[in-house]
Amino acid sequence: GGPDWPTSVLAGVLKLSLFQCLLGTTPIITYITPLALTGSFYYKKSDGAMWSNAGDLMFTLTAIITIALWVAIWWTIQGVLEREHLRLYRPLAANVDLEWLDYKQEHVQKRCAVDWQDIPCLARLFLVLSSLLLVPMAHFFFWVP
C-alpha cells in the first residue's frame, strides 16, 4: 500500500468510483481489526487479567493472520512467475545495451580472476600470517593500555 493522501487524491483526479475504492480496501479489515484490538487490549492490560489474556489472544491471532497473508502473497507471486516465466524472462530488444554491458563485465571478471595457486608462495605466506595475527593484535591493542 501507498500513502493514504496521495492515493486518495489520485483516485479523485482519475474520477474513480468511491464505492469501488472502498470495496477494494475492505479485505485489509481482516488484518487491521485484530491488530488494532491487540493494541487496545494491551493498553488496558493494567485493568485486569482478562485484558491481558485478550491482548495475548489478539496478538496470536494477528501473528497467524500475518503468516497466512505472507503465504498467500508468496503463493500468488510464485504462481505468476511459473505461469508467465517465458514472458517475464525473455530478453527485450530495448535492453540490448544492458545485455552487452553484462557480457563485457562477465568477460572482464573471468580475465581478471586470480586463483590462490597463481599467487607467489611468499605473498601467500604474508597473507596467511597477517590474517592469523590480525585478531590477536587487535585484542592486544584493545586490552593493553
Disulfide bonds with the S-S distance in Angstrom:
none
